[in-house]
Amino acid sequence: MHFQWYPGHMTKAKRQMQEDIKLIDLVIELVDARIPLSSRNPDIDDLGKQKARLILMNKADLASEEQNKAWAAYFKEKGFFVVKLDARNRAGIKTINEVILDACKEKIERDRRRGIKNRPVRAMVVGIPNVGKSTFINTYAGKACAKTGNKPGVTKGKQWIRLNKNVELLDTPGILWPKFEDQKVGLCLALVGSIKDEILNIDELSLELINILQARYPGLLAQRYGVTEGQKPAEILKEIAGNRKCVKKGNELDYGKAASMVIDEFRSGRLGKITLEFPQE
């Protein structure tokens, strides 16, 4: 599959971020714990290089716990503060305030020396579309102050959100880079739903996922769908369609239905806790 996607409003969002970054002390970046590198925007490192940095590994509940630990260690080694997060179910939310204050310790000390007391830490929340940014902000703030949606790109505008006496958040639209230098990045983003399904070939996408699962998580497909592993992905999809009674009129196998089911079950975690990228690589 070939991926290239860059809606025009994302160019504008990047320009806006370049302006907004001057106002803030901390960049909070959400990544998808299942694809921690592919779900990062390389522009953000450049934009935020003079700022304190916090990475929130969201959807950590859907990813391999062993790989969550490995990725957290990887990012910490690179100088980031890291919190594993499941924003929908509030897991990890309580620790964030403490980590923010720790990340901005120098700034708080500097303010104190200048006689500035109680100025809240100003943080910018960034992340590519559909990584759970709005859900995180709403959960963290305890009220629905950012629009949420399960489609990429629901957040359009910019808003400041006062969370408590210590922290103010600047929400920004998620941004992606102009082209995927590595098609594997595009594939990872498509698999987790960060690229709109309407522009993808779901049948092909499911074959790519089956290929990855056979290599990375042997036995998982056999256990879930009762298929014989070690075959070509198309043969496995055919078996899945048969075993799960995915049929069309005339009793023909419905490969499209089987493909959508495999993708949905991966995205929802029903296939198990699966990470698609590994730090050692």
C-alpha positions as CSV (number, residue, x, y, z in Angstrom):
1,M,0.0,0.0,0.0
2,H,1.1,3.6,-0.6
3,F,0.4,6.3,1.8
4,Q,0.5,10.1,1.4
5,W,-1.8,12.4,3.2
6,Y,-1.5,16.1,4.3
7,P,-4.7,18.1,4.5
8,G,-4.2,21.9,4.0
9,H,-5.3,22.9,7.5
10,M,-2.3,21.0,8.9
11,T,0.2,23.5,7.2
12,K,-1.7,26.3,8.9
13,A,-1.6,24.4,12.3
14,K,2.2,24.1,12.1
15,R,2.6,27.8,11.5
16,Q,0.2,28.5,14.4
17,M,2.3,26.2,16.7
18,Q,5.5,28.1,15.7
19,E,3.8,31.3,17.1
20,D,2.3,29.6,20.2
21,I,5.5,27.8,21.3
22,K,6.9,31.2,22.5
23,L,4.1,31.4,25.1
24,I,4.6,28.1,26.8
25,D,7.0,26.3,29.3
26,L,6.2,22.7,28.5
27,V,5.3,20.6,25.4
28,I,3.1,17.7,26.3
29,E,3.1,15.3,23.4
30,L,0.6,12.4,23.1
31,V,1.7,9.3,21.2
32,D,-0.1,6.1,20.5
33,A,1.6,3.4,22.7
34,R,1.1,0.8,20.0
35,I,3.2,2.8,17.5
36,P,5.3,5.3,19.7
37,L,7.6,6.4,16.9
38,S,5.2,6.4,13.9
39,S,2.7,8.5,16.0
40,R,5.3,11.2,16.7
41,N,5.5,14.2,14.4
42,P,9.2,15.0,13.8
43,D,8.4,18.7,13.5
44,I,7.6,18.8,17.2
45,D,11.2,18.0,18.3
46,D,12.3,21.0,16.2
47,L,9.6,23.3,17.4
48,G,10.0,22.4,21.1
49,K,13.8,22.1,21.4
50,Q,14.1,24.8,24.0
51,K,11.2,23.6,26.1
52,A,10.6,21.0,28.8
53,R,9.1,17.9,27.2
54,L,6.6,15.3,28.4
55,I,5.5,12.3,26.4
56,L,2.2,10.7,27.2
57,M,2.0,7.2,25.9
58,N,-1.7,7.0,25.4
59,K,-3.8,3.8,24.7
60,A,-1.1,2.0,26.8
61,D,-3.9,-0.4,27.8
62,L,-4.0,-1.7,24.1
63,A,-0.3,-2.1,23.9
64,S,2.1,-4.9,25.1
65,E,3.1,-4.0,28.8
66,E,6.6,-5.3,28.2
67,Q,7.0,-3.0,25.2
68,N,5.4,0.0,27.1
69,K,8.2,-0.3,29.6
70,A,10.8,-0.6,26.9
71,W,9.5,2.5,25.1
72,A,9.2,4.5,28.4
73,A,12.9,3.7,29.0
74,Y,13.8,4.6,25.4
75,F,12.2,8.1,25.7
76,K,13.6,8.8,29.2
77,E,17.1,8.1,27.9
78,K,16.5,10.8,25.3
79,G,15.6,13.3,28.0
80,F,11.8,13.2,27.9
81,F,9.6,12.8,31.0
82,V,7.2,9.9,30.3
83,V,3.8,8.8,31.6
84,K,1.9,5.7,30.4
85,L,-1.7,6.6,29.9
86,D,-5.2,5.2,29.2
87,A,-7.0,8.6,28.9
88,R,-10.5,7.0,28.4
89,N,-10.4,5.2,31.7
90,R,-8.3,7.8,33.6
91,A,-5.4,5.4,34.2
92,G,-2.2,7.4,34.7
93,I,-4.0,10.8,35.0
94,K,-3.3,11.3,38.7
95,T,0.5,11.2,38.2
96,I,0.6,13.8,35.5
97,N,0.4,17.0,37.7
98,E,3.4,15.8,39.7
99,V,5.4,15.0,36.5
100,I,4.6,18.4,35.0
101,L,5.9,20.2,38.1
102,D,9.0,18.0,38.1
103,A,9.6,18.7,34.4
104,C,9.3,22.5,34.9
105,K,11.2,22.6,38.2
106,E,13.9,24.9,36.8
107,K,11.3,27.3,35.5
108,I,9.4,27.4,38.8
109,E,12.7,28.0,40.7
110,R,13.6,30.8,38.3
111,D,10.2,32.5,38.8
112,R,10.7,32.2,42.6
113,R,14.1,33.8,42.5
114,R,12.6,36.7,40.5
115,G,9.8,37.0,43.1
116,I,7.1,35.7,40.7
117,K,4.9,33.4,42.8
118,N,2.0,31.2,41.7
119,R,2.4,31.7,37.9
120,P,0.9,28.5,36.5
121,V,3.0,26.3,34.2
122,R,1.8,26.9,30.6
123,A,1.8,23.7,28.6
124,M,1.0,23.0,25.0
125,V,-0.7,19.7,24.2
126,V,0.3,18.3,20.8
127,G,-0.2,15.1,18.9
128,I,-1.1,13.7,15.5
129,P,-4.8,13.2,14.7
130,N,-6.8,10.5,16.6
131,V,-4.1,9.9,19.2
132,G,-6.6,10.8,22.0
133,K,-5.6,14.4,22.7
134,S,-9.1,15.8,23.3
135,T,-10.1,12.8,25.4
136,F,-6.9,13.3,27.5
137,I,-7.7,17.1,28.0
138,N,-11.3,16.4,29.0
139,T,-10.3,13.6,31.4
140,Y,-7.4,15.7,32.9
141,A,-9.6,18.8,33.3
142,G,-12.5,16.7,34.6
143,K,-15.0,18.3,32.3
144,A,-15.7,18.3,28.6
145,C,-13.7,21.4,27.5
146,A,-12.3,20.1,24.2
147,K,-14.4,18.5,21.5
148,T,-13.8,14.8,21.1
149,G,-14.4,12.5,18.2
150,N,-13.2,9.1,17.0
151,K,-12.4,10.5,13.6
152,P,-9.0,12.1,12.8
153,G,-8.9,15.9,12.9
154,V,-11.9,16.8,15.0
155,T,-10.0,19.6,16.9
156,K,-9.8,22.6,14.7
157,G,-9.2,25.8,16.8
158,K,-7.0,26.9,19.6
159,Q,-8.0,27.3,23.2
160,W,-6.4,27.9,26.6
161,I,-7.8,25.7,29.4
162,R,-7.1,26.5,33.1
163,L,-6.8,23.2,34.8
164,N,-5.8,24.1,38.4
165,K,-3.7,26.7,40.1
166,N,-0.5,25.1,38.8
167,V,-1.3,24.3,35.1
168,E,-2.8,26.0,32.1
169,L,-3.1,24.0,28.9
170,L,-3.0,25.3,25.3
171,D,-4.8,22.9,23.0
172,T,-3.7,22.7,19.4
173,P,-5.0,20.8,16.4
174,G,-3.1,17.6,15.7
175,I,-0.6,17.8,12.9
176,L,1.0,15.3,10.5
177,W,4.0,15.7,8.3
178,P,3.7,16.3,4.6
179,K,4.8,12.9,3.4
180,F,5.7,9.6,5.0
181,E,9.4,9.2,4.3
182,D,9.0,5.6,5.3
183,Q,5.9,3.7,4.1
184,K,6.0,1.6,7.3
185,V,5.1,4.8,9.2
186,G,2.1,5.3,6.9
187,L,1.1,1.6,7.4
188,C,1.3,1.9,11.2
189,L,-0.8,5.1,11.2
190,A,-3.4,3.5,9.0
191,L,-3.6,0.4,11.2
192,V,-4.4,2.3,14.4
193,G,-6.9,4.6,12.6
194,S,-4.9,7.9,12.4
195,I,-5.6,8.0,8.6
196,K,-9.2,8.1,7.5
197,D,-10.5,4.7,6.6
198,E,-12.4,6.2,3.6
199,I,-9.1,6.7,1.8
200,L,-7.7,3.3,2.5
201,N,-8.1,-0.2,1.1
202,I,-9.2,-2.1,4.2
203,D,-8.8,-5.5,2.6
204,E,-5.1,-4.8,1.8
205,L,-4.6,-3.2,5.3
206,S,-5.9,-6.4,7.0
207,L,-3.5,-8.5,5.0
208,E,-0.6,-6.3,6.2
209,L,-1.8,-6.7,9.8
210,I,-2.1,-10.5,9.4
211,N,1.5,-10.5,8.1
212,I,2.7,-8.5,11.1
213,L,0.8,-10.6,13.6
214,Q,2.1,-13.9,12.2
215,A,5.7,-12.6,12.5
216,R,5.4,-10.8,15.8
217,Y,2.7,-12.7,17.7
218,P,2.8,-16.3,16.5
219,G,-0.2,-18.3,17.6
220,L,-2.5,-15.3,18.2
221,L,-4.5,-15.6,15.0
222,A,-4.8,-19.3,15.4
223,Q,-6.1,-18.9,19.0
224,R,-8.5,-16.1,18.1
225,Y,-9.9,-17.3,14.7
226,G,-9.0,-21.0,14.6
227,V,-6.9,-20.6,11.5
228,T,-3.8,-22.4,10.3
229,E,-0.8,-20.0,10.6
230,G,2.2,-20.1,8.3
231,Q,0.1,-19.6,5.2
232,K,-0.1,-16.5,2.9
233,P,-2.2,-13.7,4.6
234,A,-4.9,-14.0,1.8
235,E,-5.4,-17.7,2.7
236,I,-5.6,-16.8,6.4
237,L,-8.2,-14.1,5.7
238,K,-10.2,-16.6,3.6
239,E,-10.2,-19.0,6.6
240,I,-11.2,-16.2,9.0
241,A,-14.1,-15.3,6.7
242,G,-15.2,-19.0,6.6
243,N,-14.8,-19.6,10.4
244,R,-16.6,-16.4,11.3
245,K,-19.4,-16.9,8.8
246,C,-18.6,-13.8,6.9
247,V,-20.8,-14.4,3.8
248,K,-22.6,-12.4,1.1
249,K,-25.7,-13.3,-0.9
250,G,-25.3,-16.5,-2.8
251,N,-23.3,-17.9,0.2
252,E,-20.0,-16.4,-1.1
253,L,-17.3,-15.5,1.4
254,D,-17.3,-11.8,2.3
255,Y,-13.6,-10.9,2.5
256,G,-14.4,-7.2,3.1
257,K,-16.4,-8.0,6.2
258,A,-13.7,-10.3,7.5
259,A,-11.0,-7.7,6.8
260,S,-12.9,-5.0,8.7
261,M,-13.5,-7.3,11.6
262,V,-9.8,-8.1,11.9
263,I,-8.9,-4.4,11.8
264,D,-11.7,-3.5,14.3
265,E,-10.7,-6.3,16.7
266,F,-7.0,-5.1,16.6
267,R,-8.0,-1.4,17.2
268,S,-10.3,-2.2,20.1
269,G,-7.9,-4.5,21.9
270,R,-10.0,-7.6,21.4
271,L,-7.1,-9.3,19.6
272,G,-4.9,-8.7,22.7
273,K,-2.3,-6.2,23.8
274,I,-0.3,-5.6,20.6
275,T,2.6,-3.2,19.9
276,L,3.6,-2.8,16.3
277,E,7.0,-1.0,16.8
278,F,9.9,-2.0,19.0
279,P,12.5,0.3,20.4
280,Q,15.4,-2.1,19.9
281,E,14.8,-1.7,16.1
